[in-house]
Amino acid sequence: MGDWKIDTSSLEGVLWFSLKGTFNREEMLEFVEAHNHAVDSFAGRTYQVWADLRELNPLGPEAADAMEKAKRYSAAQRNFAGSAVHVSSATISLQHQRTSVSSGVMKTELISNDEDALWEHLRSLRRSP
């Protein structure tokens, strides 16, 4: 069973979430619904995404397809200003690169195990208010 957390208030303009463990399709869809609600909570204000996937196990095809829905939702928002995906596994990195390309967020996303590089990436994409 997977575990997830979402935080939209600790860092201004950042939707932070973590995914840990193993997710089936239904669990991932539950996360996606919460993710999309968190995106909506920005109410048009510019936001960026920080995804902590360091403790996530590889997703099965159905869960990966569900995760792609969250990325598509962000990519469709005019106020979306990029994402950083913190990983510790090459398998997770490759899996999320595939869903990032197919969902349209890859051009503004960095997937890395280097936390400093991820923060620099978000800073480089930050828009002026």
Secondary structure, DSSP 8 states (H G I E B T S, - for coil): --EEEEESSSSTTEEEEEEEE---HHHHHHHHHHHHHHHHTTTTS-EEEEEEEEEE----HHHHHHHHHHHHHHHT-TTEEEEEEE-S-HHHHHHHHHHHHHHT-GGGEEEES-HHHHHHHHHHH----
